[in-house]
Amino acid sequence: MTAPFDDLPVAAELRGCRLCADRFALTATAHAPRPIVWFAPGARVLVASQAPGMRVHHSGKPFTDASGQRLRGWMGVDDATFYDRSRVAIVPMGFCFPGYDAKGSDLPPPAICAATWRARVLEELQPRVTLLIGGYAIRWHLGLRDVTAAVAGWRDHAPRVFPLPHPSWRNTAWLRRNPWFEDELVPELRRTLAEVL
């Protein structure tokens, strides 16, 4: 049995990270950093996501929102499986909620977060399947800028990697315009994860 990831130095360092304190203080939300660390060695699935939202910032638990419900639906897993750190590692491009701009829109994950932490965390993980959630993760992992083209080309990367749109309600129209996603990609994703998990 592997030791909890929280016992490893990188996790403790990450929890204490305050690199973006000044940046977050200047946002419309004027909040303090709260890195959400949710992974353990031995996890078979890596969820490479964008950044926590305000609700997750308060709960301290990733994907505790409608996006999380939709993502778990795509994956075909229940809450217990999804939140079992020894099975599913959730490693966002930004570990903290980046805040809102003056108009109430989500700010992007600060690039300094991935530059500082991502390689170190991923060194400790050896997932069998990686889900790339949204444009930031797709760009970092695959070097692709067009999310629709990346997701449409999912067969080029499966079964090791599945590029996915962000499960936000904002993408509901995208899902309607691209029915192949739920008709073709989602069933294959579920089959793969059922085998791996």
N, C-alpha and C positions, 0 to 999 in steps of 0.2 A: 504494500500500500504506500502510495506517495505521500509525502508531507504536505500539509496545506501550503498553498502558495504564499499565504500571508507570512509564513515563517522565513521566506527568502528575503534577502536584503533589498532587492529591487522593488518589492511590493511595499515595504515599509518606507523606502525613499519616495516612492510614487505617492503614497498616501499623504506624505508631508510636503509635497511639492507646492510651492507658492510662486512659481515663475510668472504667472499671469495676474497676480494680485493687483498691481497697478492698472493693468489693462481692464480687468473686470470692474474695478472701482469707477472707471469712466463710462461704463455702459449705462443704459437706461435703468437696468436692474440694480446697479451698484452693489453687487454681491461679492462675497469672498469665495476663493477657490474651494472646491470640495471634490477631489478626484474620486471617481467611482471605480474601484478595483474589484473585478469579478472574473477571476480565472485561477486555474490550478494546473500544475504539471500533470500530464496524462490525459488532458481533455482531448477528445477525438474530433470535436467540431470547434472551429473558430468562427465567431461572428465578428467580422471586421465592420464596425458601424461608424457613424458620423461623430456624434457627441451627445451627451445627456441633455435632455430638455429640463425645463424648470421643475416639472413634477418629479423627475428622477433626482434632480439636485436636492429636493426636499426629502425624498424617500430613501436615498442612498442605494437603491436597487435598480438596475438597468431595465429599460423597456416596461416600466410599470405604467403603461398608458395604452391608448388605442393602437398606436403603431406596434407595440409589443404584442397585442392580441392578434393583429393581422400577421405579423411575422411568424408567430407560433403556429397560426393557421397554415401559412405557406409551408412551414417546416413539418407540420403534422405531428407536433409534440405537445405534451401537456406542460403545465407550469412546473411540476416537480422535475421533469427531465430538463427543461430549459434552464432552470435555476440551479441545477446540480453542477457546480464548478468543475468537478472531476470529469464531467462529460461534455459540457459546453463552456468554452471560454469566450467572454465578451470583451473585446479589445477595441475601443473606439479610436478614431483618429485624434480626438481631443478627449481627455479623461474627465474634464470638468464642463459644466454648463457654460457656454461662452457668453450668454446674455442676449438681450434684445437690443436692437437699435432704437432710435427715437420713434420710429413708426410701429414698433412692436414686432418686427420680424426677427427671426433667429439670426444671430451672427454666425459666421463660419467658425469652425474649430481653428484656434490659433496654430499656425504652422510650427511654432516652436515646440508644441507638445509632441507631435510626431517626431520631429527632429531630435528631441531629447530622449524620449522614452520608447518609441515603437520598436526599434531594432533590439533593444535590450530585453523587452518583454517577449518578443517573438522568438528570440534565441532560446527561451525557456520552454517554449511550446512546440510540439510536433504534431499538429492536427492532421487527421486523415482527410478532412473536408473543410474548406474555407468558404464562407458566405461573405461576399463583398456587398455591403449595403450602401447603395447610393454613390454619387459621383466622387466624393472625396476618397473613399476607400478604393473604388475602381481605378481612379487615377494613380494612387500611390502604389497599388499592387500590380496593376496591369499596364499602366502608362497610357490608358485610353481616356479620352476626354468626352466622347459622346456616349452618354449613359444608355440611350436606346439602342445604339449600334452594339455596344458592349453586351447588353443583356440579350439582344437578338442573336449574337454570336456565342451564346452560352455553350453550345456543343463543342466549341474549340477548346474549352477549358474543363468541362465536366469529365469525370465525376469528382475530380480533386477540388475544383473551384467553380462556384456558381455566382456570377455577377447578378445582382438583383437591384431593382429600383428601391428607393426608400419606401418603407411601408406606411408612410404618413398619409393622412386623409387627403392631403394636397395632391397626391398622385392617383386619386380615384379616376379622374378623367383619363390619365395615361393608361390605366388598366383597362378601361372601356375601349380605348383606341387600339389596344394591343392584346386582343383576347388570346393569342397564342401563348402569352405568358402563363396564364392559369390553365390553359388547355394542354400545353406541352411541357413547359419547364417545371411548373410546380409538381406535377405527378412524378417526374424523374427525380426532383429534389427529395420528395417524400420517400421514394423507394431507396434512394441512396442513404438517406439519414436513418431509415429503419434498419438497414443492414449494419451501418457503422455504429449506431447507438444501441 
